[in-house]
Amino acid sequence: MSGKVCIFAFCFGKLLLITNNMKKTLLSIATMAVIATGCQHKAQLTSGINTDNFDTTARLEDDFYQFACGGWMANNPLDAEHSRYGAFDVLSENALKNVNEIIDSVSKNENEAGSLADKIATLYNIGMDSVKLQEQGAAPLMPYLEEINSVKTREDVWAELLRMHKRGNTVLFGIFGEADKDDAKMCIAWAYQSGLGLGDRDYYLLDEGNNKNIRAGYVSLMTKEFAMAGYDKLSGKKADKLAQMVMTFETRLAKAMNTKLENRDPQGTFNRYTVEEAAAFAPNIDWKGYFETMNIMDGMKSFNIAQPKYFTEVNKVLADTDVETLKAYFAWHEISSAASYLSDDFVNANFEFYGKLMSGREQNRPRWKRVTSTVEGAMGEALGKLYVERFFPAEAKTRMETLVQNLIEALGQRIDMATWMTDATKANAHKKLSTIYVKIGYPNKWRDYSGLEIKDDSYYANVIRSNEFDMAYMFSKINKPVDKDEWLMTPQTVNAYYNPTTNEICFPAAILQPPFFQFDADEAANYGAIGVVIGHELTHGFDDQGRQYDEQGNLNDWWTEEDAKNFDNNKQTLIDAFNNCIALDDPELGKLNGNGELTLGENIADNGGLHVSYLAMQNAMAKKQVNKNEMDGFTPEQRFFLAYAAVWASNIRPAAALQLTQMDVHSLGRNRVNVALPQVTEFIDAFGIKEGDGMWLAPEKRVVLW
């Protein structure tokens, strides 16, 4: 994917959901209503700072993260199930219980056959039926493997690729619907590089970290699961031979793929082709046939090939790779897609590799958590509607709207304060800021799941039907106007995002809970937590990627040459800061620095979010909406930064730290505190940081973009 949607939190596993604590906090409506009026002095508010989270043996001037989060880390050690456990993960765990309670309550009723409640209950119950799963073994997978094994010709190969794409298995490449970068009001087809079992090219091509062991483990996993699925006997080839064929083939694909950094370039990943031009460029890809099969040829004037270099290689692959290799590759991706929904032998084999080796987890999640996540993935908005009805009052949405407007006002002030930016570009920045579309809580309209078929046959068959339903839904948007009211996250997701092509920020209902937002806390802590989240998402509209889009969402350079040069000079300082920080120092996996280029957009957003929200807090203080006195021994300025740090409290295994540093656009939590905060002069002043302290950064090295 292009990576255009900029997300606040970690991109690691399932998105985070709501907690049971929300039930308690949402009962404090009276307190929240008082806060919303700005008359906080009448309420008995806490500081919003939990001193039990502190490690007072650490000197905050040297290691602010350890001081602010060390107590939390000691009180929340990693268990066998987690490779990383932080404030976000606490919410995720409670959220799964919350969603599971909704599913359980729906499942207990006598539901009309084919109703939404019946679909939720049926999918959950069949996923929880461990006896049936063991009895079926690989049987639910076999029709698809037999279909692949029947492939004889290159024409058959193409026909099989179409069938796999329809069910969401994007072998070789993927086609998705996204906004036209020249006319963002329209959705067009985008062709992307895809089809690696390890996810990213670097695992195949680089030897850093644990990559050699991961490659060896991947071959072992394929060998084991080819045999477990019976494809070795079906194909007449030994399982280890099949595994080597796939590994060699995927390595070839990896060599042609863009790097993660190349995919962050909006200009480089937008390359318009007509169907005729694409046919001339890559004639072995039947573009017209593909679009006709997916029912998206009507109205198609052009589409985007995001990585032309990769599709040049796919064109060659379809001509010169023997059919048996392509069949092995297809079969492996079918097996891999199914493994999590089959018998325990498949589930355990997958976990041994993807869970243990790649991320360091010691124990798989219990079945109820895995199945709850599957139901949530299949019918997320349906569960979201039930969640909103139970847990999200209108007053919470009103409160969030007020906070967002306060942050938008503060960002406007910060734009005016930018000494490195010319007046002409400032005017354009204000225009973009004034047109940001704000989404809070839940969608204005809910997705219709009436076309989704759920049966009591097999868990995997239902997952396939759900995938087919989602793919058809996605294809149906292509060559039509973009629906700006569509949400890219469910209401029960604890996260937030900015989308540059719609110039929108989205804050799902579930993010209004501790540690992000505390209804009974003074506003200083809330500006340090949820306020920075809001500022972070707003800043994404002006980060190194977002700044290339105008107020209409079109890819359009609205900067003067001078401003662009100043921006690039400032961002390089931020790149260097995160390149030089330590992400991993482990005796077995070695030492690894952060990746300032990969994480640049998120680091700019953190930097901007901190500056913007701090100014918003100052504005609130001027209106007497923040307690100016010390609370629990801390000034409002100090409470702001302590609340920010608390959001990133976490413990993490070395393997997970390595995996995230290699693949994730977000810096690790410790560095989002200890590297980000010294850039902020207000932090330096709030705690009296001095030259020689570990948290000190000379003024000339501090980055101020927004």
ZAFI-91034 format. One line per 3 residues: number of its first residue (from 0); for each residue x, y, z of C-alpha. Coordinates in steps of 0.001 Angstrom, whole numbers. Layout:
NUM> X,Y,Z ~ ...;
This chain:
0> 0,0,0 ~ 1060,3614,-433 ~ 1106,4344,3278;
3> -853,7546,2733 ~ -2969,7218,5880 ~ -910,8427,8814;
6> -1758,6600,12030 ~ -949,7791,15540 ~ -113,4561,17325;
9> 1822,1389,16603 ~ 1057,-535,13434 ~ 1588,-3911,15054;
12> -1079,-6605,14928 ~ -4762,-5808,15343 ~ -5802,-2225,15841;
15> -6569,-1416,19441 ~ -10087,-1440,20838 ~ -12060,-117,23824;
18> -11545,-948,27502 ~ -13900,-1884,30282 ~ -12615,1171,32154;
21> -14576,3212,29633 ~ -17750,2033,31351 ~ -16653,3693,34567;
24> -15309,6893,33056 ~ -18349,7432,30897 ~ -20474,7385,34041;
27> -18804,10661,35010 ~ -20979,12638,32609 ~ -21613,15347,35158;
30> -17903,15943,35560 ~ -17371,15870,31808 ~ -20169,18380,31244;
33> -18518,20764,33706 ~ -15198,20385,31903 ~ -16828,21085,28556;
36> -18109,24451,29793 ~ -14623,25565,30781 ~ -15663,25948,34458;
39> -13215,23420,35776 ~ -12547,25284,39004 ~ -15942,24105,40249;
42> -15088,20413,39834 ~ -12886,18301,42055 ~ -10318,17418,39426;
45> -7269,15237,39824 ~ -3849,16092,38440 ~ -4205,13340,35848;
48> -762,12081,36863 ~ -353,8671,38475 ~ 2816,8847,40536;
51> 2828,5053,40868 ~ 4022,5052,37262 ~ 7245,6840,38249;
54> 10690,5435,38875 ~ 12024,7990,41334 ~ 15433,6313,41365;
57> 15931,7640,37853 ~ 17022,11226,37370 ~ 14418,12793,35075;
60> 16963,15246,33724 ~ 18928,12288,32322 ~ 16224,9756,31394;
63> 12748,11254,31408 ~ 11158,8097,30001 ~ 12497,5940,32817;
66> 11417,8467,35439 ~ 7901,8904,34025 ~ 7277,5279,33013;
69> 9692,3093,35006 ~ 7176,2324,37745 ~ 4563,1329,35189;
72> 7096,-914,33455 ~ 7988,-2628,36740 ~ 4330,-3143,37619;
75> 3395,-4473,34170 ~ 6017,-7069,33200 ~ 5778,-8947,29950;
78> 3886,-12205,30102 ~ 4338,-15156,27759 ~ 1586,-13942,25440;
81> 3053,-10573,24542 ~ 6131,-9406,22692 ~ 5310,-5819,23596;
84> 3058,-4651,26401 ~ 2350,-990,26889 ~ -375,1480,27677;
87> -1883,808,24251 ~ -1819,-2933,24845 ~ -3570,-2605,28190;
90> -6409,-922,26347 ~ -6314,-3601,23680 ~ -6638,-6425,26181;
93> -9564,-4814,27971 ~ -11069,-3947,24622 ~ -11095,-7541,23462;
96> -13027,-8449,26595 ~ -15455,-5629,25899 ~ -16050,-6681,22294;
99> -16270,-10301,23371 ~ -19002,-9356,25856 ~ -20977,-7772,23010;
102> -20538,-10884,20861 ~ -21465,-13124,23775 ~ -24636,-11164,24506;
105> -25626,-11363,20833 ~ -24864,-15093,20705 ~ -27119,-15907,23647;
108> -30232,-14633,21909 ~ -32535,-16489,19527 ~ -31486,-14724,16358;
111> -33339,-14716,13070 ~ -31505,-16779,10461 ~ -29391,-14563,8234;
114> -29702,-11546,10526 ~ -26635,-9539,11495 ~ -26786,-10946,15018;
117> -26994,-14458,13596 ~ -23924,-13841,11433 ~ -21919,-12564,14393;
120> -22953,-15513,16564 ~ -22407,-18139,13857 ~ -18928,-16937,12932;
123> -17862,-16727,16561 ~ -19278,-20110,17521 ~ -17722,-21946,14582;
126> -14359,-20352,15360 ~ -14635,-21464,18977 ~ -15598,-25055,18079;
129> -12171,-26591,18632 ~ -13481,-30137,18240 ~ -14823,-29426,14769;
132> -11622,-27622,13792 ~ -9499,-30626,14798 ~ -11804,-33040,13007;
135> -11717,-31034,9786 ~ -7929,-30601,9805 ~ -6818,-29381,6373;
138> -10079,-30382,4675 ~ -11461,-26798,4328 ~ -8288,-25876,2451;
141> -8184,-28824,56 ~ -10612,-27569,-2644 ~ -8392,-24547,-3200;
144> -5191,-26600,-3321 ~ -6780,-29025,-5772 ~ -7825,-26062,-7880;
147> -4240,-24773,-7921 ~ -2790,-28199,-8641 ~ -5046,-28509,-11707;
150> -3298,-25540,-13339 ~ -1515,-26660,-16518 ~ -889,-23629,-18744;
153> 20,-19970,-18393 ~ -3575,-19145,-19196 ~ -4565,-21322,-16237;
156> -2048,-19447,-14073 ~ -3712,-16147,-14875 ~ -7186,-17544,-14236;
159> -6049,-18822,-10841 ~ -4499,-15468,-9949 ~ -7859,-13808,-10622;
162> -9647,-16292,-8366 ~ -7131,-15751,-5578 ~ -7350,-11975,-5852;
165> -11136,-12150,-5608 ~ -10780,-13822,-2244 ~ -8242,-11284,-1038;
168> -5058,-13281,-1600 ~ -2993,-10755,-3563 ~ -299,-12961,-5060;
171> 2246,-11219,-7340 ~ 496,-7850,-7008 ~ -2616,-6182,-5671;
174> -5210,-3822,-7104 ~ -6934,-1467,-4686 ~ -9145,1588,-4873;
177> -7626,4896,-3776 ~ -8021,8554,-4593 ~ -6711,9978,-7852;
180> -3810,12189,-6819 ~ -4696,14731,-9539 ~ -8411,14657,-8756;
183> -8796,13450,-5201 ~ -12582,13508,-5397 ~ -12441,10394,-7599;
186> -11423,6855,-6622 ~ -9287,5031,-9186 ~ -7499,1686,-9324;
189> -3982,1496,-7906 ~ -1663,-1406,-8715 ~ 773,-2249,-5899;
192> 3667,-4594,-5306 ~ 2531,-7527,-3171 ~ 2881,-11245,-2561;
195> 5760,-11839,-120 ~ 5132,-14291,2705 ~ 7584,-12415,4932;
198> 5869,-9129,4187 ~ 8863,-6941,3387 ~ 11695,-7206,866;
201> 14417,-6538,3454 ~ 13886,-9883,5179 ~ 14943,-11593,1933;
204> 17804,-9314,932 ~ 19506,-8001,4081 ~ 21467,-9901,6730;
207> 21038,-7371,9541 ~ 19504,-8342,12855 ~ 17857,-11764,12836;
210> 17106,-11915,9117 ~ 19212,-14990,8350 ~ 17438,-17011,11036;
213> 14090,-15691,9865 ~ 14748,-16846,6298 ~ 15750,-20302,7509;
216> 12696,-20459,9766 ~ 10446,-19421,6913 ~ 11689,-22285,4733;
219> 11130,-24687,7633 ~ 7592,-23385,8125 ~ 6775,-23837,4451;
222> 8219,-27340,4454 ~ 6143,-28324,7476 ~ 2876,-26815,6264;
225> 3199,-28079,2677 ~ 3331,-31587,4183 ~ 571,-30944,6743;
228> -1722,-29672,3989 ~ -928,-32665,1808 ~ 214,-30541,-1114;
231> 3445,-32512,-1427 ~ 1479,-35669,-2232 ~ -1010,-33740,-4352;
234> 1732,-32166,-6471 ~ 4095,-35146,-6469 ~ 6967,-32999,-5146;
237> 8725,-33209,-1783 ~ 7743,-30539,716 ~ 11292,-29238,1158;
240> 11658,-28909,-2619 ~ 8421,-26910,-2804 ~ 9627,-24645,2;
243> 12907,-23901,-1751 ~ 11078,-23167,-4992 ~ 8902,-20603,-3234;
246> 11815,-19026,-1354 ~ 13830,-18586,-4541 ~ 10835,-17158,-6367;
249> 9882,-14711,-3596 ~ 13498,-13560,-3354 ~ 13350,-12704,-7046;
252> 10210,-10639,-6443 ~ 11802,-8940,-3428 ~ 14774,-7760,-5482;
255> 12439,-5845,-7794 ~ 10369,-4215,-5063 ~ 10567,-655,-3835;
258> 12062,-110,-408 ~ 9899,1212,2415 ~ 11506,4625,1965;
261> 10783,4669,-1769 ~ 7153,3881,-1006 ~ 6948,6963,1233;
264> 7367,9219,-1808 ~ 3886,10306,-3009 ~ 5268,11615,-6288;
267> 7276,8483,-7051 ~ 4369,6144,-6341 ~ 1905,7883,-8642;
270> 2341,6870,-12281 ~ -763,7223,-14435 ~ -1470,4757,-17243;
273> -4395,4137,-19523 ~ -5283,478,-19973 ~ -3771,625,-23449;
276> -541,2172,-22167 ~ -306,-441,-19421 ~ -795,-3209,-21980;
279> 2143,-1856,-23956 ~ 4240,-1412,-20789 ~ 3552,-4884,-19335;
282> 1839,-7005,-22027 ~ 1938,-10268,-20074 ~ -399,-8779,-17480;
285> -3922,-8895,-18865 ~ -4966,-5553,-17445 ~ -8212,-5306,-19382;
288> -9179,-8848,-18484 ~ -8389,-8204,-14833 ~ -10502,-5056,-14666;
291> -13373,-6722,-16495 ~ -13287,-9726,-14168 ~ -13402,-7443,-11124;
294> -16202,-5355,-12697 ~ -14206,-2126,-12706 ~ -13611,-1606,-16423;
297> -16706,571,-16880 ~ -15807,4221,-16504 ~ -12078,3554,-16286;
300> -10114,6315,-17971 ~ -6772,5582,-16324 ~ -5220,3988,-13253;
303> -2038,4171,-11210 ~ 895,1754,-11212 ~ 2585,2608,-7931;
306> 5864,752,-8562 ~ 6546,459,-12322 ~ 9934,-1170,-11736;
309> 8281,-4022,-9872 ~ 5607,-4539,-12508 ~ 8308,-4782,-15160;
312> 9579,-7799,-13222 ~ 6080,-9268,-12794 ~ 5683,-8996,-16557;
315> 8866,-11069,-16983 ~ 7849,-13541,-14289 ~ 4608,-14354,-16059;
318> 6570,-15158,-19209 ~ 9666,-16997,-18006 ~ 8786,-18718,-14702;
321> 7814,-22350,-15077 ~ 4225,-23188,-14240 ~ 5184,-25617,-11471;
324> 7014,-22857,-9558 ~ 4049,-20526,-9891 ~ 1754,-23298,-8659;
327> 3962,-23899,-5612 ~ 3965,-20163,-4904 ~ 167,-19958,-5209;
330> -315,-23055,-3064 ~ 1917,-21707,-318 ~ 17,-18425,-138;
333> -3259,-20329,29 ~ -1929,-22472,2875 ~ -466,-19484,4699;
336> -3717,-17543,4427 ~ -5691,-20487,5810 ~ -3383,-21655,8593;
339> -4786,-19429,11345 ~ -8296,-20788,10749 ~ -7538,-24513,10599;
342> -6633,-27160,13188 ~ -4210,-26533,16031 ~ -1304,-28102,14131;
345> -1450,-25278,11577 ~ -2098,-22582,14183 ~ 817,-23736,16315;
348> 3222,-23978,13371 ~ 2341,-20458,12323 ~ 2815,-19167,15854;
351> 6206,-20845,16238 ~ 7456,-18812,13289 ~ 5490,-15552,13146;
354> 4907,-15303,16887 ~ 8055,-16706,18478 ~ 10849,-16307,15961;
357> 9823,-13022,14385 ~ 8438,-11120,17396 ~ 9659,-13030,20458;
360> 6296,-14037,21921 ~ 6383,-17184,24031 ~ 2709,-18155,24014;
363> -114,-17746,21524 ~ -3231,-15789,22381 ~ -6095,-17913,23696;
366> -8674,-18990,21168 ~ -11393,-16585,22325 ~ -9147,-13601,21664;
369> -8196,-14816,18205 ~ -11773,-15582,17234 ~ -13085,-12301,18647;
372> -10536,-10491,16479 ~ -11705,-12448,13434 ~ -15346,-11496,14003;
375> -14333,-7899,14596 ~ -12340,-7925,11366 ~ -15247,-9361,9383;
378> -18021,-7151,10806 ~ -16191,-4319,12523 ~ -18719,-1572,11892;
381> -21592,-3809,12947 ~ -19892,-4330,16301 ~ -18976,-647,16299;
384> -22620,346,16092 ~ -23415,-1840,19101 ~ -20426,-405,20928;
387> -21478,3197,20334 ~ -25003,2449,21529 ~ -23634,1047,24783;
390> -20552,3045,25596 ~ -20337,6390,23797 ~ -22589,9272,24889;
393> -23211,12346,22739 ~ -21505,14508,25375 ~ -18195,12760,24714;
396> -18369,13664,21029 ~ -19143,17294,21908 ~ -16148,17440,24246;
399> -13829,16072,21586 ~ -15126,18562,19006 ~ -14195,21385,21365;
402> -10698,20016,21883 ~ -10129,19592,18157 ~ -11168,23164,17449;
405> -8798,24385,20168 ~ -5933,22488,18525 ~ -6836,23769,15038;
408> -6743,27317,16404 ~ -3348,26663,18000 ~ -1890,25200,14800;
411> -3038,28313,12965 ~ -1101,30365,15508 ~ 1946,28160,15090;
414> 1811,28648,11320 ~ 1872,32403,11834 ~ 4821,32026,14221;
417> 6943,30019,11736 ~ 9934,32248,11000 ~ 11198,29942,8245;
420> 8035,30216,6107 ~ 7054,32963,3669 ~ 3707,34735,3869;
423> 2515,33212,585 ~ 3013,29664,1831 ~ 1516,30555,5211;
426> -1638,31690,3442 ~ -1869,28345,1633 ~ -1232,26493,4878;
429> -4105,28362,6531 ~ -6335,27470,3597 ~ -5539,23787,4037;
432> -6013,23955,7797 ~ -9385,25657,7460 ~ -10730,22906,5204;
435> -9711,19889,7310 ~ -12640,17497,7659 ~ -13011,16346,11273;
438> -14480,12919,12097 ~ -15189,12108,15720 ~ -16716,9100,17403;
441> -18505,7109,14724 ~ -19639,7266,11068 ~ -22694,9190,9938;
444> -23815,6041,8140 ~ -23093,2403,8846 ~ -21859,-238,6454;
447> -24443,-2707,5141 ~ -23484,-6352,5821 ~ -26624,-7889,4295;
450> -24576,-9266,1388 ~ -22149,-11110,3674 ~ -22927,-14818,3887;
453> -21943,-16734,7025 ~ -22636,-20487,7206 ~ -22126,-23294,9667;
456> -19720,-25216,7426 ~ -16141,-24307,8306 ~ -14293,-21435,9952;
459> -12013,-20953,6951 ~ -14887,-21005,4453 ~ -16476,-18125,6343;
462> -13207,-16184,6366 ~ -13010,-16668,2587 ~ -16576,-15411,2133;
465> -15783,-12402,4315 ~ -12668,-11668,2248 ~ -14635,-11955,-999;
468> -17277,-9633,420 ~ -14634,-7047,1386 ~ -12812,-7256,-1939;
471> -16047,-6766,-3894 ~ -16883,-3822,-1636 ~ -13492,-2247,-2295;
474> -13687,-2812,-6061 ~ -17171,-1271,-6132 ~ -15702,2119,-5186;
477> -13329,2344,-8160 ~ -14136,4861,-10918 ~ -16635,6573,-8621;
480> -16535,9677,-6412 ~ -14718,9221,-3101 ~ -17106,8817,-188;
483> -15744,11302,2353 ~ -18080,9930,5003 ~ -16450,6499,4901;
486> -14309,5617,7908 ~ -10994,3769,7704 ~ -11189,2711,11374;
489> -14021,1300,13430 ~ -15490,3306,16352 ~ -14078,817,18870;
492> -10516,1402,17694 ~ -8136,3136,20092 ~ -6187,5090,17513;
495> -6485,8026,15145 ~ -5473,8906,11590 ~ -5010,11624,9001;
498> -5781,10983,5317 ~ -4190,13543,2964 ~ -6369,12797,-91;
501> -9528,13688,1828 ~ -7717,16149,4134 ~ -9436,14571,7105;
504> -8589,13691,10686 ~ -10425,10876,12418 ~ -10726,10120,16127;
507> -12768,6981,16849 ~ -14976,6912,19933 ~ -12747,4592,21912;
510> -9770,6925,22112 ~ -11626,9035,24693 ~ -10344,7096,27675;
513> -7281,7038,29937 ~ -4408,7501,29409 ~ -5459,9662,26433;
516> -8345,11500,28020 ~ -9464,11624,31642 ~ -12827,13182,32357;
519> -11947,13836,36004 ~ -8485,15314,35378 ~ -7238,18852,35014;
522> -6826,19898,31403 ~ -3014,20118,31541 ~ -2778,16322,31508;
525> -5414,16025,28793 ~ -3578,18466,26546 ~ -395,16453,27084;
528> -2103,13219,26052 ~ -5194,13494,23808 ~ -4209,17037,22847;
531> -904,15819,21427 ~ -2775,13056,19578 ~ -4978,15693,17932;
534> -1994,17903,17166 ~ -103,14885,15826 ~ -2854,14108,13305;
537> -3241,17758,12292 ~ 516,17998,11747 ~ 413,14991,9411;
540> -1233,17336,6924 ~ 2028,19284,6918 ~ 4675,16576,7400;
543> 7135,15506,4683 ~ 4388,13547,2880 ~ 1249,15455,3834;
546> 2660,18818,2831 ~ 2703,17670,-797 ~ -1118,17601,-887;
549> -3256,20728,-1160 ~ -6497,21539,634 ~ -8480,19505,-1921;
552> -6336,16407,-1356 ~ -4606,16696,-4723 ~ -895,16015,-5091;
555> 137,19622,-5651 ~ 3257,21521,-4639 ~ 1916,24680,-2975;
558> 5244,25661,-1402 ~ 7738,28269,-2559 ~ 11185,26962,-3369;
561> 12607,28838,-387 ~ 10115,27338,2038 ~ 10697,23812,750;
564> 14451,24241,1226 ~ 14010,25517,4791 ~ 11646,22661,5591;
567> 14107,20079,4255 ~ 16967,21568,6268 ~ 14911,21345,9453;
570> 13674,17829,8806 ~ 17237,16598,8268 ~ 18073,17590,11830;
573> 15172,15438,13020 ~ 16292,12553,10795 ~ 19773,12714,12301;
576> 18432,12752,15856 ~ 16486,9522,15370 ~ 19221,7885,13282;
579> 21583,8363,16221 ~ 19319,7005,18965 ~ 19544,3413,20208;
582> 16607,1191,19319 ~ 18133,-2152,20342 ~ 21172,-3269,22284;
585> 20924,-7015,22826 ~ 23699,-9571,23291 ~ 22079,-12009,20855;
588> 20472,-9729,18266 ~ 23095,-7009,18407 ~ 22879,-3248,18426;
591> 20581,-1255,16171 ~ 19973,2459,15839 ~ 16653,4031,14978;
594> 15680,4767,11381 ~ 15166,8506,11071 ~ 14222,8387,7392;
597> 11565,5686,7776 ~ 10017,7277,10865 ~ 10314,10880,9672;
600> 6601,11530,9099 ~ 5620,10241,12539 ~ 8460,12090,14249;
603> 7461,15354,12558 ~ 3893,14730,13698 ~ 5013,14104,17292;
606> 7135,17251,17203 ~ 4284,19305,15808 ~ 1733,17717,18113;
609> 3777,18632,21176 ~ 4293,22246,20120 ~ 709,22771,18976;
612> -936,21178,22002 ~ 1339,23030,24405 ~ 237,26316,22839;
615> -3390,25183,23056 ~ -2847,24544,26768 ~ -1418,28030,27188;
618> -4495,29433,25459 ~ -6671,27441,27852 ~ -4684,28724,30818;
621> -5342,32280,29690 ~ -9059,31436,29755 ~ -8673,29945,33254;
624> -9516,26473,31983 ~ -6334,24958,33421 ~ -5295,24905,37076;
627> -2171,27071,37216 ~ -1173,25721,40621 ~ 946,22713,41386;
630> -973,19456,41641 ~ 751,16433,43187 ~ 3880,18568,43226;
633> 3930,19376,39501 ~ 3206,22552,37593 ~ 734,22431,34681;
636> 3685,22585,32276 ~ 5274,19572,33946 ~ 1977,17683,34058;
639> 1634,18208,30307 ~ 4898,16410,29536 ~ 4430,13687,32152;
642> 1035,12865,30633 ~ 2602,12687,27185 ~ 5259,10256,28381;
645> 2676,8038,30116 ~ 1033,7269,26768 ~ 4231,5506,25621;
648> 4930,3393,28725 ~ 5762,-138,27570 ~ 7938,-3210,27893;
651> 9171,-4885,24731 ~ 11122,-8002,23811 ~ 14346,-7589,21813;
654> 12903,-9500,18821 ~ 9878,-7200,18725 ~ 12063,-4095,19052;
657> 14123,-5356,16125 ~ 11050,-6155,14040 ~ 9410,-2778,14660;
660> 12597,-804,14047 ~ 13108,-2566,10724 ~ 9509,-2349,9507;
663> 7428,244,11369 ~ 7140,3936,10491 ~ 6770,4713,14201;
666> 9752,5065,16531 ~ 9802,2947,19677 ~ 7996,4408,22684;
669> 11145,5243,24626 ~ 12491,7285,21729 ~ 9145,9024,21149;
672> 9816,10449,24615 ~ 13564,10747,25147 ~ 14439,11845,21598;
675> 11306,13884,20915 ~ 11094,15948,24118 ~ 14597,17517,24082;
678> 13561,19124,20771 ~ 10916,21117,22684 ~ 12250,24181,24496;
681> 9169,24314,26717 ~ 10102,20869,28063 ~ 13663,21967,28762;
684> 12346,24994,30661 ~ 9594,23129,32529 ~ 12042,20766,34241;
687> 15106,22984,34352 ~ 17162,20735,32077 ~ 20750,22009,31896;
690> 23727,21449,29674 ~ 25363,18181,30703 ~ 22053,16508,31516;
693> 21092,13483,29447 ~ 17908,15180,28251 ~ 19701,18373,27235;
696> 19834,19418,23599 ~ 21479,22639,22512 ~ 19002,25252,21226;
699> 20536,25302,17761 ~ 19920,21543,17442 ~ 16238,21694,18362;
702> 13783,21266,15507 ~ 10825,23601,15241 ~ 8746,23020,12123;
705> 5190,23662,13290;
